[in-house]
């Protein structure tokens, strides 16, 4: 499968231990009260800063596997304070992911409609 940001991926990205699997629920901070395309853009697409050593992670979309882990983010980072946390899902058709400490990075396959999948 081709990844959405494949042209920008460094070697060893996504990690070899990333898996293709359904996960539900996952939690994602969104910009407004309803889900939109902007909510599933990665750091690079949104032109957000990231260290060069984190390029692979910056090309992934972040989710949380628990509300407890997600609710730590607004305490640590001001940018999360006015966001809405929504539950949703990812499927094996979305891409491959790796979870560490209740944080899930998803490397999205090309032409996936995350707005539809996340809310179904």
KOLGU-4560 file (N, C-alpha, C; in nm, 3 decimals, padded with zeros to 5 digits):
<recs>
<n_xx: 00.083 n_yy: -00.118 n_zz: 00.000 ca_xx: 00.000 ca_yy: 00.000 ca_zz: 00.000 c_xx: 00.088 c_yy: 00.125 c_zz: 00.000 mol: A seq: 1 type: UNK>
<n_xx: 00.036 n_yy: 00.231 n_zz: -00.057 ca_xx: 00.107 ca_yy: 00.357 ca_zz: -00.063 c_xx: 00.058 c_yy: 00.446 c_zz: 00.051 mol: A seq: 2 type: UNK>
<n_xx: 00.153 n_yy: 00.509 n_zz: 00.120 ca_xx: 00.118 ca_yy: 00.599 ca_zz: 00.229 c_xx: 00.092 c_yy: 00.739 c_zz: 00.177 mol: A seq: 3 type: UNK>
<n_xx: 00.006 n_yy: 00.811 n_zz: 00.245 ca_xx: -00.030 ca_yy: 00.947 ca_zz: 00.208 c_xx: 00.092 c_yy: 01.038 c_zz: 00.195 mol: A seq: 4 type: UNK>
<n_xx: 00.184 n_yy: 01.028 n_zz: 00.289 ca_xx: 00.303 ca_yy: 01.115 ca_zz: 00.290 c_xx: 00.430 c_yy: 01.039 c_zz: 00.253 mol: A seq: 5 type: UNK>
<n_xx: 00.417 n_yy: 00.936 n_zz: 00.172 ca_xx: 00.529 ca_yy: 00.848 ca_zz: 00.141 c_xx: 00.649 c_yy: 00.922 c_zz: 00.083 mol: A seq: 6 type: UNK>
<n_xx: 00.627 n_yy: 01.020 n_zz: -00.001 ca_xx: 00.737 ca_yy: 01.092 ca_zz: -00.065 c_xx: 00.826 c_yy: 01.164 c_zz: 00.037 mol: A seq: 7 type: UNK>
<n_xx: 00.771 n_yy: 01.197 n_zz: 00.153 ca_xx: 00.846 ca_yy: 01.270 ca_zz: 00.255 c_xx: 00.903 c_yy: 01.182 c_zz: 00.365 mol: A seq: 8 type: UNK>
<n_xx: 00.876 n_yy: 01.052 n_zz: 00.360 ca_xx: 00.915 ca_yy: 00.963 ca_zz: 00.469 c_xx: 01.063 c_yy: 00.931 c_zz: 00.467 mol: A seq: 9 type: UNK>
<n_xx: 01.127 n_yy: 00.943 n_zz: 00.584 ca_xx: 01.267 ca_yy: 00.902 ca_zz: 00.593 c_xx: 01.276 c_yy: 00.749 c_zz: 00.592 mol: A seq: 10 type: UNK>
<n_xx: 01.398 n_yy: 00.699 n_zz: 00.580 ca_xx: 01.419 ca_yy: 00.554 ca_zz: 00.589 c_xx: 01.368 c_yy: 00.505 c_zz: 00.722 mol: A seq: 11 type: UNK>
<n_xx: 01.325 n_yy: 00.381 n_zz: 00.727 ca_xx: 01.274 ca_yy: 00.319 ca_zz: 00.850 c_xx: 01.143 c_yy: 00.383 c_zz: 00.898 mol: A seq: 12 type: UNK>
<n_xx: 01.071 n_yy: 00.443 n_zz: 00.808 ca_xx: 00.943 ca_yy: 00.504 ca_zz: 00.844 c_xx: 00.836 c_yy: 00.451 c_zz: 00.749 mol: A seq: 13 type: UNK>
<n_xx: 00.725 n_yy: 00.407 n_zz: 00.801 ca_xx: 00.690 ca_yy: 00.383 ca_zz: 00.940 c_xx: 00.780 c_yy: 00.276 c_zz: 01.002 mol: A seq: 14 type: UNK>
<n_xx: 00.783 n_yy: 00.269 n_zz: 01.134 ca_xx: 00.867 ca_yy: 00.170 ca_zz: 01.201 c_xx: 00.828 c_yy: 00.027 c_zz: 01.162 mol: A seq: 15 type: UNK>
<n_xx: 00.923 n_yy: -00.061 n_zz: 01.164 ca_xx: 00.902 ca_yy: -00.201 ca_zz: 01.125 c_xx: 00.799 c_yy: -00.271 c_zz: 01.214 mol: A seq: 16 type: UNK>
<n_xx: 00.782 n_yy: -00.225 n_zz: 01.337 ca_xx: 00.687 ca_yy: -00.290 ca_zz: 01.427 c_xx: 00.548 c_yy: -00.226 c_zz: 01.426 mol: A seq: 17 type: UNK>
<n_xx: 00.522 n_yy: -00.135 n_zz: 01.332 ca_xx: 00.388 ca_yy: -00.078 ca_zz: 01.317 c_xx: 00.297 c_yy: -00.185 c_zz: 01.258 mol: A seq: 18 type: UNK>
<n_xx: 00.170 n_yy: -00.184 n_zz: 01.301 ca_xx: 00.077 ca_yy: -00.288 ca_zz: 01.259 c_xx: -00.047 c_yy: -00.230 c_zz: 01.193 mol: A seq: 19 type: UNK>
<n_xx: -00.114 n_yy: -00.316 n_zz: 01.118 ca_xx: -00.239 ca_yy: -00.282 ca_zz: 01.051 c_xx: -00.350 c_yy: -00.354 c_zz: 01.128 mol: A seq: 20 type: UNK>
<n_xx: -00.434 n_yy: -00.276 n_zz: 01.201 ca_xx: -00.532 ca_yy: -00.339 ca_zz: 01.288 c_xx: -00.644 c_yy: -00.240 c_zz: 01.323 mol: A seq: 21 type: UNK>
<n_xx: -00.766 n_yy: -00.291 n_zz: 01.340 ca_xx: -00.876 ca_yy: -00.207 ca_zz: 01.386 c_xx: -00.851 c_yy: -00.169 c_zz: 01.532 mol: A seq: 22 type: UNK>
<n_xx: -00.883 n_yy: -00.044 n_zz: 01.568 ca_xx: -00.874 ca_yy: 00.000 ca_zz: 01.707 c_xx: -00.995 c_yy: 00.088 c_zz: 01.736 mol: A seq: 23 type: UNK>
<n_xx: -01.067 n_yy: 00.052 n_zz: 01.842 ca_xx: -01.183 ca_yy: 00.129 ca_zz: 01.881 c_xx: -01.209 c_yy: 00.107 c_zz: 02.030 mol: A seq: 24 type: UNK>
<n_xx: -01.226 n_yy: 00.213 n_zz: 02.105 ca_xx: -01.224 ca_yy: 00.351 ca_zz: 02.061 c_xx: -01.082 c_yy: 00.407 c_zz: 02.061 mol: A seq: 25 type: UNK>
<n_xx: -01.064 n_yy: 00.509 n_zz: 01.981 ca_xx: -00.946 ca_yy: 00.595 ca_zz: 01.987 c_xx: -01.000 c_yy: 00.735 c_zz: 02.009 mol: A seq: 26 type: UNK>
<n_xx: -00.916 n_yy: 00.823 n_zz: 02.059 ca_xx: -00.958 ca_yy: 00.959 ca_zz: 02.090 c_xx: -00.867 c_yy: 01.057 c_zz: 02.016 mol: A seq: 27 type: UNK>
<n_xx: -00.930 n_yy: 01.162 n_zz: 01.965 ca_xx: -00.856 ca_yy: 01.262 ca_zz: 01.886 c_xx: -00.906 c_yy: 01.401 c_zz: 01.923 mol: A seq: 28 type: UNK>
<n_xx: -00.812 n_yy: 01.493 n_zz: 01.939 ca_xx: -00.848 ca_yy: 01.633 ca_zz: 01.958 c_xx: -00.878 c_yy: 01.692 c_zz: 01.822 mol: A seq: 29 type: UNK>
<n_xx: -00.992 n_yy: 01.761 n_zz: 01.812 ca_xx: -01.030 ca_yy: 01.823 ca_zz: 01.686 c_xx: -01.042 c_yy: 01.974 c_zz: 01.706 mol: A seq: 30 type: UNK>
<n_xx: -01.041 n_yy: 02.047 n_zz: 01.595 ca_xx: -01.041 ca_yy: 02.193 ca_zz: 01.598 c_xx: -01.171 c_yy: 02.253 c_zz: 01.648 mol: A seq: 31 type: UNK>
<n_xx: -01.283 n_yy: 02.199 n_zz: 01.604 ca_xx: -01.414 ca_yy: 02.254 ca_zz: 01.639 c_xx: -01.497 c_yy: 02.143 c_zz: 01.702 mol: A seq: 32 type: UNK>
<n_xx: -01.628 n_yy: 02.159 n_zz: 01.704 ca_xx: -01.714 ca_yy: 02.057 ca_zz: 01.764 c_xx: -01.749 c_yy: 01.946 c_zz: 01.667 mol: A seq: 33 type: UNK>
<n_xx: -01.730 n_yy: 01.968 n_zz: 01.537 ca_xx: -01.756 ca_yy: 01.864 ca_zz: 01.438 c_xx: -01.628 c_yy: 01.831 c_zz: 01.364 mol: A seq: 34 type: UNK>
<n_xx: -01.616 n_yy: 01.708 n_zz: 01.324 ca_xx: -01.496 ca_yy: 01.658 ca_zz: 01.258 c_xx: -01.488 c_yy: 01.710 c_zz: 01.115 mol: A seq: 35 type: UNK>
<n_xx: -01.369 n_yy: 01.752 n_zz: 01.074 ca_xx: -01.345 ca_yy: 01.798 ca_zz: 00.938 c_xx: -01.212 c_yy: 01.746 c_zz: 00.886 mol: A seq: 36 type: UNK>
<n_xx: -01.187 n_yy: 01.768 n_zz: 00.759 ca_xx: -01.062 ca_yy: 01.721 ca_zz: 00.696 c_xx: -00.939 c_yy: 01.771 c_zz: 00.769 mol: A seq: 37 type: UNK>
<n_xx: -00.941 n_yy: 01.895 n_zz: 00.817 ca_xx: -00.825 ca_yy: 01.954 ca_zz: 00.884 c_xx: -00.784 c_yy: 01.871 c_zz: 01.007 mol: A seq: 38 type: UNK>
<n_xx: -00.879 n_yy: 01.804 n_zz: 01.067 ca_xx: -00.851 ca_yy: 01.727 ca_zz: 01.188 c_xx: -00.768 c_yy: 01.602 c_zz: 01.163 mol: A seq: 39 type: UNK>
<n_xx: -00.749 n_yy: 01.565 n_zz: 01.038 ca_xx: -00.671 ca_yy: 01.446 ca_zz: 01.006 c_xx: -00.551 c_yy: 01.477 c_zz: 00.917 mol: A seq: 40 type: UNK>
<n_xx: -00.500 n_yy: 01.599 n_zz: 00.929 ca_xx: -00.376 ca_yy: 01.637 ca_zz: 00.863 c_xx: -00.262 c_yy: 01.618 c_zz: 00.963 mol: A seq: 41 type: UNK>
<n_xx: -00.148 n_yy: 01.574 n_zz: 00.914 ca_xx: -00.033 ca_yy: 01.555 ca_zz: 01.004 c_xx: 00.040 c_yy: 01.688 c_zz: 01.026 mol: A seq: 42 type: UNK>
<n_xx: 00.140 n_yy: 01.685 n_zz: 01.113 ca_xx: 00.215 ca_yy: 01.807 ca_zz: 01.146 c_xx: 00.274 c_yy: 01.874 c_zz: 01.023 mol: A seq: 43 type: UNK>
<n_xx: 00.331 n_yy: 01.795 n_zz: 00.934 ca_xx: 00.394 ca_yy: 01.852 ca_zz: 00.814 c_xx: 00.290 c_yy: 01.921 c_zz: 00.726 mol: A seq: 44 type: UNK>
<n_xx: 00.177 n_yy: 01.857 n_zz: 00.706 ca_xx: 00.070 ca_yy: 01.915 ca_zz: 00.624 c_xx: 00.014 c_yy: 02.043 c_zz: 00.686 mol: A seq: 45 type: UNK>
<n_xx: 00.015 n_yy: 02.051 n_zz: 00.817 ca_xx: -00.038 ca_yy: 02.169 ca_zz: 00.886 c_xx: 00.070 c_yy: 02.273 c_zz: 00.912 mol: A seq: 46 type: UNK>
<n_xx: 00.191 n_yy: 02.244 n_zz: 00.865 ca_xx: 00.305 ca_yy: 02.334 ca_zz: 00.879 c_xx: 00.335 c_yy: 02.367 c_zz: 01.026 mol: A seq: 47 type: UNK>
<n_xx: 00.321 n_yy: 02.264 n_zz: 01.110 ca_xx: 00.354 ca_yy: 02.279 ca_zz: 01.252 c_xx: 00.500 c_yy: 02.241 c_zz: 01.272 mol: A seq: 48 type: UNK>
<n_xx: 00.566 n_yy: 02.308 n_zz: 01.363 ca_xx: 00.708 ca_yy: 02.278 ca_zz: 01.386 c_xx: 00.729 c_yy: 02.140 c_zz: 01.450 mol: A seq: 49 type: UNK>
<n_xx: 00.839 n_yy: 02.079 n_zz: 01.414 ca_xx: 00.880 ca_yy: 01.952 ca_zz: 01.473 c_xx: 01.030 c_yy: 01.937 c_zz: 01.454 mol: A seq: 50 type: UNK>
<n_xx: 01.097 n_yy: 01.870 n_zz: 01.546 ca_xx: 01.242 ca_yy: 01.851 ca_zz: 01.530 c_xx: 01.270 c_yy: 01.757 c_zz: 01.413 mol: A seq: 51 type: UNK>
<n_xx: 01.377 n_yy: 01.779 n_zz: 01.339 ca_xx: 01.411 ca_yy: 01.692 ca_zz: 01.226 c_xx: 01.420 c_yy: 01.544 c_zz: 01.265 mol: A seq: 52 type: UNK>
<n_xx: 01.459 n_yy: 01.518 n_zz: 01.387 ca_xx: 01.470 ca_yy: 01.378 ca_zz: 01.432 c_xx: 01.333 c_yy: 01.311 c_zz: 01.448 mol: A seq: 53 type: UNK>
<n_xx: 01.226 n_yy: 01.391 n_zz: 01.444 ca_xx: 01.089 ca_yy: 01.339 ca_zz: 01.463 c_xx: 01.007 c_yy: 01.345 c_zz: 01.334 mol: A seq: 54 type: UNK>
<n_xx: 01.074 n_yy: 01.349 n_zz: 01.219 ca_xx: 01.003 ca_yy: 01.358 ca_zz: 01.091 c_xx: 00.904 c_yy: 01.244 c_zz: 01.073 mol: A seq: 55 type: UNK>
<n_xx: 00.942 n_yy: 01.123 n_zz: 01.107 ca_xx: 00.852 ca_yy: 01.009 ca_zz: 01.090 c_xx: 00.725 c_yy: 01.029 c_zz: 01.172 mol: A seq: 56 type: UNK>
<n_xx: 00.739 n_yy: 01.067 n_zz: 01.298 ca_xx: 00.623 ca_yy: 01.091 ca_zz: 01.384 c_xx: 00.540 c_yy: 01.209 c_zz: 01.333 mol: A seq: 57 type: UNK>
<n_xx: 00.605 n_yy: 01.310 n_zz: 01.278 ca_xx: 00.534 ca_yy: 01.427 ca_zz: 01.227 c_xx: 00.449 c_yy: 01.394 c_zz: 01.104 mol: A seq: 58 type: UNK>
<n_xx: 00.479 n_yy: 01.283 n_zz: 01.038 ca_xx: 00.402 ca_yy: 01.239 ca_zz: 00.922 c_xx: 00.286 c_yy: 01.147 c_zz: 00.961 mol: A seq: 59 type: UNK>
<n_xx: 00.276 n_yy: 01.116 n_zz: 01.088 ca_xx: 00.168 ca_yy: 01.032 ca_zz: 01.139 c_xx: 00.058 c_yy: 01.120 c_zz: 01.198 mol: A seq: 60 type: UNK>
<n_xx: -00.058 n_yy: 01.060 n_zz: 01.218 ca_xx: -00.170 ca_yy: 01.126 ca_zz: 01.285 c_xx: -00.178 c_yy: 01.068 c_zz: 01.426 mol: A seq: 61 type: UNK>
<n_xx: -00.188 n_yy: 01.154 n_zz: 01.525 ca_xx: -00.188 ca_yy: 01.111 ca_zz: 01.665 c_xx: -00.328 c_yy: 01.085 c_zz: 01.718 mol: A seq: 62 type: UNK>
<n_xx: -00.341 n_yy: 00.976 n_zz: 01.790 ca_xx: -00.463 ca_yy: 00.941 ca_zz: 01.861 c_xx: -00.422 c_yy: 00.895 c_zz: 02.001 mol: A seq: 63 type: UNK>
<n_xx: -00.520 n_yy: 00.884 n_zz: 02.087 ca_xx: -00.498 ca_yy: 00.830 ca_zz: 02.220 c_xx: -00.588 c_yy: 00.709 c_zz: 02.237 mol: A seq: 64 type: UNK>
<n_xx: -00.543 n_yy: 00.613 n_zz: 02.317 ca_xx: -00.622 ca_yy: 00.493 ca_zz: 02.339 c_xx: -00.699 c_yy: 00.498 c_zz: 02.471 mol: A seq: 65 type: UNK>
<n_xx: -00.684 n_yy: 00.608 n_zz: 02.544 ca_xx: -00.762 ca_yy: 00.627 ca_zz: 02.666 c_xx: -00.789 c_yy: 00.777 c_zz: 02.685 mol: A seq: 66 type: UNK>
<n_xx: -00.900 n_yy: 00.808 n_zz: 02.749 ca_xx: -00.931 ca_yy: 00.948 ca_zz: 02.778 c_xx: -00.833 c_yy: 01.003 c_zz: 02.881 mol: A seq: 67 type: UNK>
<n_xx: -00.790 n_yy: 00.917 n_zz: 02.972 ca_xx: -00.695 ca_yy: 00.960 ca_zz: 03.075 c_xx: -00.567 c_yy: 01.014 c_zz: 03.011 mol: A seq: 68 type: UNK>
<n_xx: -00.512 n_yy: 00.941 n_zz: 02.917 ca_xx: -00.389 ca_yy: 00.986 ca_zz: 02.848 c_xx: -00.416 c_yy: 01.113 c_zz: 02.769 mol: A seq: 69 type: UNK>
<n_xx: -00.530 n_yy: 01.120 n_zz: 02.702 ca_xx: -00.562 ca_yy: 01.238 ca_zz: 02.622 c_xx: -00.575 c_yy: 01.362 c_zz: 02.709 mol: A seq: 70 type: UNK>
<n_xx: -00.635 n_yy: 01.348 n_zz: 02.824 ca_xx: -00.660 ca_yy: 01.464 ca_zz: 02.910 c_xx: -00.533 c_yy: 01.520 c_zz: 02.974 mol: A seq: 71 type: UNK>
<n_xx: -00.423 n_yy: 01.450 n_zz: 02.962 ca_xx: -00.294 ca_yy: 01.502 ca_zz: 03.008 c_xx: -00.241 c_yy: 01.609 c_zz: 02.912 mol: A seq: 72 type: UNK>
<n_xx: -00.281 n_yy: 01.602 n_zz: 02.787 ca_xx: -00.228 ca_yy: 01.694 ca_zz: 02.685 c_xx: -00.259 c_yy: 01.841 c_zz: 02.713 mol: A seq: 73 type: UNK>
<n_xx: -00.384 n_yy: 01.877 n_zz: 02.744 ca_xx: -00.410 ca_yy: 02.019 ca_zz: 02.773 c_xx: -00.334 c_yy: 02.070 c_zz: 02.896 mol: A seq: 74 type: UNK>
<n_xx: -00.299 n_yy: 01.980 n_zz: 02.985 ca_xx: -00.220 ca_yy: 02.020 ca_zz: 03.103 c_xx: -00.076 c_yy: 02.051 c_zz: 03.064 mol: A seq: 75 type: UNK>
<n_xx: -00.025 n_yy: 01.982 n_zz: 02.963 ca_xx: 00.114 ca_yy: 01.998 ca_zz: 02.920 c_xx: 00.131 c_yy: 02.102 c_zz: 02.810 mol: A seq: 76 type: UNK>
<n_xx: 00.033 n_yy: 02.112 n_zz: 02.720 ca_xx: 00.047 ca_yy: 02.197 ca_zz: 02.601 c_xx: -00.074 c_yy: 02.289 c_zz: 02.585 mol: A seq: 77 type: UNK>
<n_xx: -00.047 n_yy: 02.418 n_zz: 02.580 ca_xx: -00.154 ca_yy: 02.518 ca_zz: 02.567 c_xx: -00.236 c_yy: 02.499 c_zz: 02.439 mol: A seq: 78 type: UNK>
<n_xx: -00.174 n_yy: 02.450 n_zz: 02.332 ca_xx: -00.244 ca_yy: 02.436 ca_zz: 02.204 c_xx: -00.363 c_yy: 02.339 c_zz: 02.210 mol: A seq: 79 type: UNK>
<n_xx: -00.369 n_yy: 02.256 n_zz: 02.313 ca_xx: -00.478 ca_yy: 02.160 ca_zz: 02.327 c_xx: -00.594 c_yy: 02.214 c_zz: 02.412 mol: A seq: 80 type: UNK>
<n_xx: -00.576 n_yy: 02.326 n_zz: 02.477 ca_xx: -00.674 ca_yy: 02.376 ca_zz: 02.573 c_xx: -00.812 c_yy: 02.404 c_zz: 02.514 mol: A seq: 81 type: UNK>
<n_xx: -00.820 n_yy: 02.454 n_zz: 02.393 ca_xx: -00.950 ca_yy: 02.488 ca_zz: 02.333 c_xx: -00.996 c_yy: 02.387 c_zz: 02.229 mol: A seq: 82 type: UNK>
<n_xx: -00.940 n_yy: 02.269 n_zz: 02.232 ca_xx: -00.978 ca_yy: 02.165 ca_zz: 02.137 c_xx: -01.088 c_yy: 02.077 c_zz: 02.196 mol: A seq: 83 type: UNK>
<n_xx: -01.158 n_yy: 02.006 n_zz: 02.110 ca_xx: -01.262 ca_yy: 01.913 ca_zz: 02.150 c_xx: -01.207 c_yy: 01.771 c_zz: 02.137 mol: A seq: 84 type: UNK>
<n_xx: -01.225 n_yy: 01.690 n_zz: 02.239 ca_xx: -01.180 ca_yy: 01.550 ca_zz: 02.236 c_xx: -01.299 c_yy: 01.463 c_zz: 02.196 mol: A seq: 85 type: UNK>
<n_xx: -01.282 n_yy: 01.387 n_zz: 02.089 ca_xx: -01.389 ca_yy: 01.299 ca_zz: 02.041 c_xx: -01.342 c_yy: 01.155 c_zz: 02.033 mol: A seq: 86 type: UNK>
<n_xx: -01.431 n_yy: 01.061 n_zz: 02.065 ca_xx: -01.400 ca_yy: 00.920 ca_zz: 02.042 c_xx: -01.429 c_yy: 00.885 c_zz: 01.896 mol: A seq: 87 type: UNK>
<n_xx: -01.359 n_yy: 00.787 n_zz: 01.847 ca_xx: -01.381 ca_yy: 00.739 ca_zz: 01.711 c_xx: -01.314 c_yy: 00.605 c_zz: 01.694 mol: A seq: 88 type: UNK>
<n_xx: -01.284 n_yy: 00.574 n_zz: 01.570 ca_xx: -01.218 ca_yy: 00.445 ca_zz: 01.543 c_xx: -01.124 c_yy: 00.458 c_zz: 01.425 mol: A seq: 89 type: UNK>
<n_xx: -01.032 n_yy: 00.364 n_zz: 01.419 ca_xx: -00.952 ca_yy: 00.345 ca_zz: 01.299 c_xx: -00.967 c_yy: 00.199 c_zz: 01.258 mol: A seq: 90 type: UNK>
<n_xx: -00.951 n_yy: 00.173 n_zz: 01.131 ca_xx: -00.961 ca_yy: 00.036 ca_zz: 01.081 c_xx: -00.830 c_yy: -00.004 c_zz: 01.014 mol: A seq: 91 type: UNK>
<n_xx: -00.818 n_yy: -00.130 n_zz: 00.987 ca_xx: -00.696 ca_yy: -00.179 ca_zz: 00.921 c_xx: -00.679 c_yy: -00.119 c_zz: 00.782 mol: A seq: 92 type: UNK>
<n_xx: -00.788 n_yy: -00.069 n_zz: 00.723 ca_xx: -00.781 ca_yy: -00.006 ca_zz: 00.591 c_xx: -00.723 c_yy: 00.136 c_zz: 00.597 mol: A seq: 93 type: UNK>
<n_xx: -00.713 n_yy: 00.194 n_zz: 00.717 ca_xx: -00.664 ca_yy: 00.332 ca_zz: 00.733 c_xx: -00.514 c_yy: 00.343 c_zz: 00.710 mol: A seq: 94 type: UNK>
<n_xx: -00.440 n_yy: 00.246 n_zz: 00.759 ca_xx: -00.295 ca_yy: 00.251 ca_zz: 00.752 c_xx: -00.234 c_yy: 00.160 c_zz: 00.856 mol: A seq: 95 type: UNK>
<n_xx: -00.112 n_yy: 00.190 n_zz: 00.896 ca_xx: -00.048 ca_yy: 00.111 ca_zz: 01.001 c_xx: -00.017 c_yy: 00.203 c_zz: 01.118 mol: A seq: 96 type: UNK>
<n_xx: -00.013 n_yy: 00.144 n_zz: 01.235 ca_xx: 00.005 ca_yy: 00.226 ca_zz: 01.354 c_xx: 00.095 c_yy: 00.159 c_zz: 01.456 mol: A seq: 97 type: UNK>
<n_xx: 00.143 n_yy: 00.243 n_zz: 01.546 ca_xx: 00.225 ca_yy: 00.198 ca_zz: 01.658 c_xx: 00.176 c_yy: 00.271 c_zz: 01.782 mol: A seq: 98 type: UNK>
<n_xx: 00.155 n_yy: 00.195 n_zz: 01.889 ca_xx: 00.107 ca_yy: 00.254 ca_zz: 02.015 c_xx: 00.215 c_yy: 00.243 c_zz: 02.121 mol: A seq: 99 type: UNK>
<n_xx: 00.239 n_yy: 00.355 n_zz: 02.187 ca_xx: 00.331 ca_yy: 00.361 ca_zz: 02.300 c_xx: 00.266 c_yy: 00.443 c_zz: 02.410 mol: A seq: 100 type: UNK>
<n_xx: 00.256 n_yy: 00.387 n_zz: 02.528 ca_xx: 00.200 ca_yy: 00.456 ca_zz: 02.644 c_xx: 00.067 c_yy: 00.526 c_zz: 02.612 mol: A seq: 101 type: UNK>
<n_xx: -00.025 n_yy: 00.454 n_zz: 02.554 ca_xx: -00.160 ca_yy: 00.501 ca_zz: 02.524 c_xx: -00.165 c_yy: 00.614 c_zz: 02.419 mol: A seq: 102 type: UNK>
<n_xx: -00.057 n_yy: 00.632 n_zz: 02.346 ca_xx: -00.053 ca_yy: 00.725 ca_zz: 02.233 c_xx: -00.031 c_yy: 00.644 c_zz: 02.107 mol: A seq: 103 type: UNK>
<n_xx: -00.117 n_yy: 00.665 n_zz: 02.008 ca_xx: -00.112 ca_yy: 00.587 ca_zz: 01.885 c_xx: -00.075 c_yy: 00.679 c_zz: 01.769 mol: A seq: 104 type: UNK>
<n_xx: 00.029 n_yy: 00.644 n_zz: 01.696 ca_xx: 00.066 ca_yy: 00.714 ca_zz: 01.572 c_xx: 00.016 c_yy: 00.631 c_zz: 01.455 mol: A seq: 105 type: UNK>
<n_xx: -00.062 n_yy: 00.692 n_zz: 01.367 ca_xx: -00.116 ca_yy: 00.625 ca_zz: 01.249 c_xx: -00.053 c_yy: 00.685 c_zz: 01.125 mol: A seq: 106 type: UNK>
<n_xx: 00.013 n_yy: 00.600 n_zz: 01.046 ca_xx: 00.064 ca_yy: 00.641 ca_zz: 00.916 c_xx: -00.043 c_yy: 00.603 c_zz: 00.815 mol: A seq: 107 type: UNK>
<n_xx: -00.108 n_yy: 00.705 n_zz: 00.763 ca_xx: -00.227 ca_yy: 00.691 ca_zz: 00.682 c_xx: -00.195 c_yy: 00.645 c_zz: 00.540 mol: A seq: 108 type: UNK>
<n_xx: -00.275 n_yy: 00.551 n_zz: 00.491 ca_xx: -00.266 ca_yy: 00.512 ca_zz: 00.351 c_xx: -00.326 c_yy: 00.624 c_zz: 00.265 mol: A seq: 109 type: UNK>
<n_xx: -00.282 n_yy: 00.628 n_zz: 00.142 ca_xx: -00.331 ca_yy: 00.727 ca_zz: 00.046 c_xx: -00.481 c_yy: 00.705 c_zz: 00.019 mol: A seq: 110 type: UNK>
<n_xx: -00.554 n_yy: 00.814 n_zz: -00.001 ca_xx: -00.696 ca_yy: 00.813 ca_zz: -00.039 c_xx: -00.789 c_yy: 00.751 c_zz: 00.066 mol: A seq: 111 type: UNK>
<n_xx: -00.756 n_yy: 00.768 n_zz: 00.194 ca_xx: -00.843 ca_yy: 00.721 ca_zz: 00.302 c_xx: -00.928 c_yy: 00.839 c_zz: 00.351 mol: A seq: 112 type: UNK>
<n_xx: -01.057 n_yy: 00.817 n_zz: 00.365 ca_xx: -01.149 ca_yy: 00.920 ca_zz: 00.415 c_xx: -01.162 c_yy: 00.904 c_zz: 00.567 mol: A seq: 113 type: UNK>
<n_xx: -01.070 n_yy: 00.966 n_zz: 00.641 ca_xx: -01.069 ca_yy: 00.951 ca_zz: 00.786 c_xx: -01.192 c_yy: 01.014 c_zz: 00.851 mol: A seq: 114 type: UNK>
<n_xx: -01.247 n_yy: 01.119 n_zz: 00.794 ca_xx: -01.367 ca_yy: 01.181 ca_zz: 00.852 c_xx: -01.479 c_yy: 01.076 c_zz: 00.859 mol: A seq: 115 type: UNK>
<n_xx: -01.497 n_yy: 01.005 n_zz: 00.753 ca_xx: -01.604 ca_yy: 00.902 ca_zz: 00.747 c_xx: -01.571 c_yy: 00.784 c_zz: 00.838 mol: A seq: 116 type: UNK>
<n_xx: -01.451 n_yy: 00.733 n_zz: 00.828 ca_xx: -01.413 ca_yy: 00.613 ca_zz: 00.905 c_xx: -01.415 c_yy: 00.642 c_zz: 01.055 mol: A seq: 117 type: UNK>
<n_xx: -01.359 n_yy: 00.754 n_zz: 01.095 ca_xx: -01.348 ca_yy: 00.788 ca_zz: 01.238 c_xx: -01.485 c_yy: 00.793 c_zz: 01.303 mol: A seq: 118 type: UNK>
<n_xx: -01.584 n_yy: 00.846 n_zz: 01.233 ca_xx: -01.716 ca_yy: 00.866 ca_zz: 01.292 c_xx: -01.810 c_yy: 00.747 c_zz: 01.276 mol: A seq: 119 type: UNK>
<n_xx: -01.783 n_yy: 00.653 n_zz: 01.188 ca_xx: -01.873 ca_yy: 00.538 ca_zz: 01.167 c_xx: -01.882 c_yy: 00.449 c_zz: 01.288 mol: A seq: 120 type: UNK>
</recs>
